[in-house]
Amino acid sequence: MDENLAKDFVAVWQSELTAMAADRELREVWAAMLNLWAQTASAAAALLPHEPSPRSPRTAEPQGATPADAASGPGVDEVQRLNRRVAELEQRLAEFIEQRDSARSGGPG
């Protein structure tokens, strides 16, 4: 029985992941999020000290290594659009909760 449950669990996740991979909007959101994360990580790395501390061993750097190019993807406009959409959804959710609570309490809805 445990083997069947495990097989069903894997089948459900494969189905869900396949559906998510087919969703264009979800792929775009993930790409925007990963791009933002990469930009944040690059900015944070730039703030780190470049000289090793006296107690840490110096690691050899390969000769001729070039820094990675910035990731291409959506820019500030896309992030602002996503922020506006999230704010819209938060407002709709708040209105929905308010209506639900009013209906439960018997108030005007």
OpenMM code with the backbone's topology and positions (N, CA, C; nanometers):
from openmm import Vec3, app, unit

residues = "MET ASP GLU ASN LEU ALA LYS ASP PHE VAL ALA VAL TRP GLN SER GLU LEU THR ALA MET ALA ALA ASP ARG GLU LEU ARG GLU VAL TRP ALA ALA MET LEU ASN LEU TRP ALA GLN THR ALA SER ALA ALA ALA ALA LEU LEU PRO HIS GLU PRO SER PRO ARG SER PRO ARG THR ALA GLU PRO GLN GLY ALA THR PRO ALA ASP ALA ALA SER GLY PRO GLY VAL ASP GLU VAL GLN ARG LEU ASN ARG ARG VAL ALA GLU LEU GLU GLN ARG LEU ALA GLU PHE ILE GLU GLN ARG ASP SER ALA ARG SER GLY GLY PRO GLY".split()
positions = [
    Vec3(0.0816, -0.1191, 0.0000),
    Vec3(0.0000, 0.0000, 0.0000),
    Vec3(0.0859, 0.1252, 0.0000),
    Vec3(0.1947, 0.1257, 0.0749),
    Vec3(0.2831, 0.2416, 0.0788),
    Vec3(0.3440, 0.2702, -0.0578),
    Vec3(0.3740, 0.1641, -0.1331),
    Vec3(0.4316, 0.1825, -0.2661),
    Vec3(0.3312, 0.2502, -0.3595),
    Vec3(0.2051, 0.2117, -0.3510),
    Vec3(0.1018, 0.2742, -0.4343),
    Vec3(0.0832, 0.4207, -0.3968),
    Vec3(0.0865, 0.4488, -0.2680),
    Vec3(0.0727, 0.5862, -0.2223),
    Vec3(0.1883, 0.6710, -0.2748),
    Vec3(0.3088, 0.6178, -0.2693),
    Vec3(0.4260, 0.6903, -0.3203),
    Vec3(0.4142, 0.7130, -0.4707),
    Vec3(0.3685, 0.6120, -0.5434),
    Vec3(0.3517, 0.6266, -0.6885),
    Vec3(0.2464, 0.7325, -0.7205),
    Vec3(0.1372, 0.7324, -0.6453),
    Vec3(0.0328, 0.8332, -0.6659),
    Vec3(0.0854, 0.9732, -0.6356),
    Vec3(0.1619, 0.9840, -0.5300),
    Vec3(0.2195, 1.1124, -0.4919),
    Vec3(0.3104, 1.1658, -0.6032),
    Vec3(0.3951, 1.0811, -0.6563),
    Vec3(0.4844, 1.1205, -0.7659),
    Vec3(0.4033, 1.1576, -0.8892),
    Vec3(0.3000, 1.0824, -0.9188),
    Vec3(0.2163, 1.1109, -1.0365),
    Vec3(0.1484, 1.2468, -1.0229),
    Vec3(0.0987, 1.2767, -0.9030),
    Vec3(0.0341, 1.4066, -0.8811),
    Vec3(0.1345, 1.5187, -0.9013),
    Vec3(0.2524, 1.5056, -0.8440),
    Vec3(0.3533, 1.6121, -0.8580),
    Vec3(0.4001, 1.6267, -1.0018),
    Vec3(0.4140, 1.5150, -1.0738),
    Vec3(0.4513, 1.5255, -1.2144),
    Vec3(0.3444, 1.5999, -1.2919),
    Vec3(0.2196, 1.5712, -1.2622),
    Vec3(0.1090, 1.6392, -1.3288),
    Vec3(0.1102, 1.7886, -1.2970),
    Vec3(0.1298, 1.8228, -1.1702),
    Vec3(0.1325, 1.9631, -1.1295),
    Vec3(0.2505, 2.0372, -1.1935),
    Vec3(0.3673, 1.9769, -1.1914),
    Vec3(0.4852, 2.0418, -1.2497),
    Vec3(0.4700, 2.0586, -1.4005),
    Vec3(0.4092, 1.9613, -1.4657),
    Vec3(0.3850, 1.9721, -1.6092),
    Vec3(0.2893, 2.0875, -1.6380),
    Vec3(0.1841, 2.0986, -1.5582),
    Vec3(0.0884, 2.2075, -1.5769),
    Vec3(0.1550, 2.3431, -1.5510),
    Vec3(0.2384, 2.3499, -1.4481),
    Vec3(0.3074, 2.4766, -1.4184),
    Vec3(0.4041, 2.5132, -1.5304),
    Vec3(0.4712, 2.4147, -1.5866),
    Vec3(0.5647, 2.4422, -1.6957),
    Vec3(0.4920, 2.4910, -1.8203),
    Vec3(0.3675, 2.4509, -1.8375),
    Vec3(0.2911, 2.4922, -1.9543),
    Vec3(0.2280, 2.6303, -1.9369),
    Vec3(0.2281, 2.6821, -1.8151),
    Vec3(0.1649, 2.8108, -1.7852),
    Vec3(0.2621, 2.9247, -1.8166),
    Vec3(0.2356, 2.9991, -1.9242),
    Vec3(0.3243, 3.1069, -1.9685),
    Vec3(0.3401, 3.2150, -1.8616),
    Vec3(0.2290, 3.2542, -1.8003),
    Vec3(0.2345, 3.3617, -1.7015),
    Vec3(0.3181, 3.3204, -1.5799),
    Vec3(0.3032, 3.1969, -1.5368),
    Vec3(0.3815, 3.1476, -1.4241),
    Vec3(0.5307, 3.1453, -1.4581),
    Vec3(0.5634, 3.1025, -1.5804),
    Vec3(0.7047, 3.1023, -1.6226),
    Vec3(0.7602, 3.2440, -1.6217),
    Vec3(0.6808, 3.3405, -1.6696),
    Vec3(0.7276, 3.4795, -1.6719),
    Vec3(0.7495, 3.5327, -1.5311),
    Vec3(0.6598, 3.5002, -1.4398),
    Vec3(0.6743, 3.5455, -1.3013),
    Vec3(0.7996, 3.4856, -1.2386),
    Vec3(0.8207, 3.3552, -1.2607),
    Vec3(0.9404, 3.2907, -1.2061),
    Vec3(1.0675, 3.3511, -1.2665),
    Vec3(1.0651, 3.3789, -1.3968),
    Vec3(1.1822, 3.4387, -1.4616),
    Vec3(1.2096, 3.5762, -1.4025),
    Vec3(1.1046, 3.6547, -1.3806),
    Vec3(1.1221, 3.7875, -1.3216),
    Vec3(1.1759, 3.7769, -1.1794),
    Vec3(1.1229, 3.6817, -1.1033),
    Vec3(1.1685, 3.6645, -0.9657),
    Vec3(1.3149, 3.6196, -0.9609),
    Vec3(1.3513, 3.5263, -1.0462),
    Vec3(1.4898, 3.4792, -1.0475),
    Vec3(1.5851, 3.5889, -1.0946),
    Vec3(1.5404, 3.6687, -1.1911),
    Vec3(1.6225, 3.7796, -1.2380),
    Vec3(1.6436, 3.8807, -1.1260),
    Vec3(1.5382, 3.9116, -1.0528),
    Vec3(1.5488, 4.0048, -0.9410),
    Vec3(1.6415, 3.9487, -0.8342),
    Vec3(1.6304, 3.8186, -0.8069),
    Vec3(1.7177, 3.7547, -0.7093),
    Vec3(1.8631, 3.7630, -0.7547),
    Vec3(1.8883, 3.7373, -0.8826),
    Vec3(2.0256, 3.7422, -0.9347),
    Vec3(2.0823, 3.8836, -0.9236),
    Vec3(2.0004, 3.9842, -0.9534),
    Vec3(2.0463, 4.1227, -0.9412),
    Vec3(2.0773, 4.1559, -0.7952),
    Vec3(1.9916, 4.1094, -0.7047),
    Vec3(2.0128, 4.1344, -0.5622),
    Vec3(2.1399, 4.0646, -0.5149),
    Vec3(2.1596, 3.9412, -0.5580),
    Vec3(2.2796, 3.8674, -0.5181),
    Vec3(2.4054, 3.9354, -0.5719),
    Vec3(2.3991, 3.9868, -0.6946),
    Vec3(2.5143, 4.0568, -0.7514),
    Vec3(2.5446, 4.1841, -0.6737),
    Vec3(2.4389, 4.2577, -0.6388),
    Vec3(2.4585, 4.3809, -0.5617),
    Vec3(2.5152, 4.3496, -0.4235),
    Vec3(2.4660, 4.2433, -0.3606),
    Vec3(2.5160, 4.2053, -0.2288),
    Vec3(2.6617, 4.1597, -0.2378),
    Vec3(2.6952, 4.0865, -0.3422),
    Vec3(2.8333, 4.0409, -0.3590),
    Vec3(2.9280, 4.1585, -0.3794),
    Vec3(2.8795, 4.2632, -0.4457),
    Vec3(2.9631, 4.3803, -0.4683),
    Vec3(2.9930, 4.4531, -0.3366),
    Vec3(2.9066, 4.4362, -0.2378),
    Vec3(2.9268, 4.5028, -0.1084),
    Vec3(3.0230, 4.4271, -0.0174),
    Vec3(3.0495, 4.3018, -0.0501),
    Vec3(3.1396, 4.2218, 0.0328),
    Vec3(3.2829, 4.2717, 0.0176),
    Vec3(3.3619, 4.2603, 0.1250),
    Vec3(3.5020, 4.3018, 0.1137),
    Vec3(3.5761, 4.2116, 0.0148),
    Vec3(3.6665, 4.2727, -0.0594),
    Vec3(3.7394, 4.1976, -0.1616),
    Vec3(3.8700, 4.1389, -0.1090),
    Vec3(3.9195, 4.1905, -0.0003),
    Vec3(4.0425, 4.1387, 0.0584),
    Vec3(4.0068, 4.0326, 0.1615),
    Vec3(4.0775, 3.9195, 0.1620),
    Vec3(4.0479, 3.8169, 0.2617),
    Vec3(4.0888, 3.8645, 0.4008),
    Vec3(4.0191, 3.8146, 0.5013),
    Vec3(4.0553, 3.8506, 0.6381),
    Vec3(4.1875, 3.7824, 0.6719),
    Vec3(4.2611, 3.8340, 0.7700),
    Vec3(4.3928, 3.7760, 0.8026),
    Vec3(4.3851, 3.6288, 0.8416),
    Vec3(4.2739, 3.5835, 0.8972),
    Vec3(4.2641, 3.4447, 0.9414),
    Vec3(4.2189, 3.3497, 0.8313),
    Vec3(4.1639, 3.4018, 0.7218),
    Vec3(4.1128, 3.3116, 0.6184),
    Vec3(4.2204, 3.2871, 0.5120),
    Vec3(4.2291, 3.1642, 0.4631),
    Vec3(4.3279, 3.1359, 0.3580),
    Vec3(4.2848, 3.2027, 0.2280),
    Vec3(4.3821, 3.2510, 0.1550),
    Vec3(4.3513, 3.3162, 0.0275),
    Vec3(4.3284, 3.2084, -0.0773),
    Vec3(4.2181, 3.2187, -0.1464),
    Vec3(4.1886, 3.1211, -0.2516),
    Vec3(4.2469, 3.1720, -0.3824),
    Vec3(4.2971, 3.0793, -0.4592),
    Vec3(4.3558, 3.1165, -0.5877),
    Vec3(4.2448, 3.1509, -0.6856),
    Vec3(4.2625, 3.2606, -0.7557),
    Vec3(4.1656, 3.3001, -0.8573),
    Vec3(4.2222, 3.2645, -0.9938),
    Vec3(4.1388, 3.2090, -1.0809),
    Vec3(4.1885, 3.1724, -1.2133),
    Vec3(4.2306, 3.2973, -1.2907),
    Vec3(4.3402, 3.2848, -1.3652),
    Vec3(4.3874, 3.3960, -1.4461),
    Vec3(4.2922, 3.4197, -1.5613),
    Vec3(4.2636, 3.5439, -1.5888),
    Vec3(4.1810, 3.5788, -1.7032),
    Vec3(4.0323, 3.5560, -1.6828),
    Vec3(3.9905, 3.5339, -1.5584),
    Vec3(3.8473, 3.5147, -1.5337),
    Vec3(3.7754, 3.6473, -1.5559),
    Vec3(3.6637, 3.6405, -1.6257),
    Vec3(3.5863, 3.7620, -1.6510),
    Vec3(3.4577, 3.7558, -1.5714),
    Vec3(3.4089, 3.8697, -1.5256),
    Vec3(3.2830, 3.8685, -1.4512),
    Vec3(3.1668, 3.8308, -1.5424),
    Vec3(3.0664, 3.7692, -1.4837),
    Vec3(2.9488, 3.7278, -1.5607),
    Vec3(2.8684, 3.8505, -1.6008),
    Vec3(2.8088, 3.8430, -1.7191),
    Vec3(2.7210, 3.9506, -1.7640),
    Vec3(2.5945, 3.9508, -1.6795),
    Vec3(2.5298, 4.0650, -1.6724),
    Vec3(2.4037, 4.0749, -1.6006),
    Vec3(2.2988, 3.9888, -1.6714),
    Vec3(2.2120, 3.9295, -1.5921),
    Vec3(2.1076, 3.8450, -1.6496),
    Vec3(2.0089, 3.9306, -1.7278),
    Vec3(1.9710, 3.8807, -1.8442),
    Vec3(1.8714, 3.9535, -1.9210),
    Vec3(1.7337, 3.9150, -1.8696),
    Vec3(1.6405, 4.0027, -1.8864),
    Vec3(1.5063, 3.9725, -1.8398),
    Vec3(1.4284, 4.0995, -1.8182),
    Vec3(1.3161, 4.0869, -1.7504),
    Vec3(1.2311, 4.2039, -1.7298),
    Vec3(1.3015, 4.3073, -1.6439),
    Vec3(1.2720, 4.4324, -1.6708),
    Vec3(1.3355, 4.5396, -1.5972),
    Vec3(1.2462, 4.5949, -1.4886),
    Vec3(1.2737, 4.7173, -1.4522),
    Vec3(1.2014, 4.7831, -1.3447),
    Vec3(1.0528, 4.7944, -1.3763),
    Vec3(1.0184, 4.8200, -1.5016),
    Vec3(0.8772, 4.8327, -1.5399),
    Vec3(0.8007, 4.7048, -1.5095),
    Vec3(0.8612, 4.5915, -1.5391),
    Vec3(0.7960, 4.4630, -1.5140),
    Vec3(0.7765, 4.4415, -1.3640),
    Vec3(0.8760, 4.4769, -1.2851),
    Vec3(0.8656, 4.4615, -1.1396),
    Vec3(0.7560, 4.5532, -1.0857),
    Vec3(0.7492, 4.6756, -1.1362),
    Vec3(0.6441, 4.7676, -1.0927),
    Vec3(0.5058, 4.7148, -1.1310),
    Vec3(0.4948, 4.6573, -1.2498),
    Vec3(0.3672, 4.5996, -1.2926),
    Vec3(0.3275, 4.4853, -1.1999),
    Vec3(0.4232, 4.4018, -1.1651),
    Vec3(0.3939, 4.2906, -1.0744),
    Vec3(0.3556, 4.3419, -0.9359),
    Vec3(0.4226, 4.4467, -0.8892),
    Vec3(0.3886, 4.5050, -0.7584),
    Vec3(0.2462, 4.5602, -0.7591),
    Vec3(0.2082, 4.6274, -0.8686),
    Vec3(0.0718, 4.6795, -0.8788),
    Vec3(-0.0292, 4.5647, -0.8781),
    Vec3(0.0018, 4.4583, -0.9491),
    Vec3(-0.0893, 4.3435, -0.9558),
    Vec3(-0.1047, 4.2790, -0.8183),
    Vec3(0.0043, 4.2650, -0.7448),
    Vec3(-0.0027, 4.2076, -0.6103),
    Vec3(-0.0883, 4.2966, -0.5206),
    Vec3(-0.0704, 4.4293, -0.5296),
    Vec3(-0.1510, 4.5219, -0.4495),
    Vec3(-0.2991, 4.5080, -0.4849),
    Vec3(-0.3296, 4.4939, -0.6135),
    Vec3(-0.4676, 4.4729, -0.6585),
    Vec3(-0.5268, 4.3469, -0.5968),
    Vec3(-0.4496, 4.2393, -0.6023),
    Vec3(-0.4979, 4.1121, -0.5484),
    Vec3(-0.5157, 4.1193, -0.3967),
    Vec3(-0.4262, 4.1886, -0.3277),
    Vec3(-0.4402, 4.2057, -0.1836),
    Vec3(-0.5680, 4.2828, -0.1507),
    Vec3(-0.5979, 4.3865, -0.2294),
    Vec3(-0.7194, 4.4650, -0.2085),
    Vec3(-0.8432, 4.3788, -0.2310),
    Vec3(-0.8424, 4.3010, -0.3378),
    Vec3(-0.9571, 4.2138, -0.3667),
    Vec3(-0.9763, 4.1109, -0.2560),
    Vec3(-0.8664, 4.0569, -0.2048),
    Vec3(-0.8750, 3.9594, -0.0972),
    Vec3(-0.9318, 4.0239, 0.0291),
    Vec3(-0.8866, 4.1444, 0.0605),
    Vec3(-0.9375, 4.2148, 0.1782),
    Vec3(-1.0878, 4.2396, 0.1642),
    Vec3(-1.1332, 4.2789, 0.0446),
    Vec3(-1.2761, 4.3009, 0.0210),
    Vec3(-1.3545, 4.1704, 0.0347),
    Vec3(-1.2983, 4.0639, -0.0167),
    Vec3(-1.3640, 3.9336, -0.0071),
    Vec3(-1.3787, 3.8916, 0.1388),
    Vec3(-1.2739, 3.9072, 0.2169),
    Vec3(-1.2776, 3.8694, 0.3581),
    Vec3(-1.3796, 3.9553, 0.4325),
    Vec3(-1.3818, 4.0831, 0.4011),
    Vec3(-1.4780, 4.1734, 0.4648),
    Vec3(-1.6216, 4.1312, 0.4330),
    Vec3(-1.6484, 4.0985, 0.3060),
    Vec3(-1.7821, 4.0537, 0.2666),
    Vec3(-1.8187, 3.9223, 0.3365),
    Vec3(-1.7239, 3.8309, 0.3439),
    Vec3(-1.7474, 3.7025, 0.4090),
    Vec3(-1.7792, 3.7222, 0.5569),
    Vec3(-1.7005, 3.8073, 0.6247),
    Vec3(-1.7226, 3.8319, 0.7662),
    Vec3(-1.8558, 3.9018, 0.7900),
    Vec3(-1.8926, 3.9938, 0.7004),
    Vec3(-2.0221, 4.0611, 0.7125),
    Vec3(-2.1362, 3.9623, 0.6957),
    Vec3(-2.1233, 3.8709, 0.6019),
    Vec3(-2.2273, 3.7722, 0.5777),
    Vec3(-2.2411, 3.6788, 0.6975),
    Vec3(-2.1297, 3.6433, 0.7607),
    Vec3(-2.1331, 3.5539, 0.8777),
    Vec3(-2.1972, 3.6216, 0.9972),
    Vec3(-2.1722, 3.7517, 1.0106),
    Vec3(-2.2253, 3.8231, 1.1269),
    Vec3(-2.3682, 3.8722, 1.1029),
    Vec3(-2.4178, 3.8573, 0.9813),
    Vec3(-2.5530, 3.8986, 0.9502),
    Vec3(-2.5645, 4.0454, 0.9173),
    Vec3(-2.4516, 4.1118, 0.9004),
    Vec3(-2.4519, 4.2541, 0.8683),
    Vec3(-2.4785, 4.2751, 0.7211),
    Vec3(-2.4879, 4.4021, 0.6780),
    Vec3(-2.5078, 4.4299, 0.5338),
    Vec3(-2.3886, 4.3822, 0.4554),
    Vec3(-2.4102, 4.3198, 0.3417),
    Vec3(-2.3002, 4.2620, 0.2697),
    Vec3(-2.2879, 4.3098, 0.1350),
] * unit.nanometer
topology = app.Topology()
chain = topology.addChain("A")
for resn in residues:
    res = topology.addResidue(resn, chain)
    for name in ("N", "CA", "C"):
        topology.addAtom(name, app.Element.getBySymbol(name[0]), res)
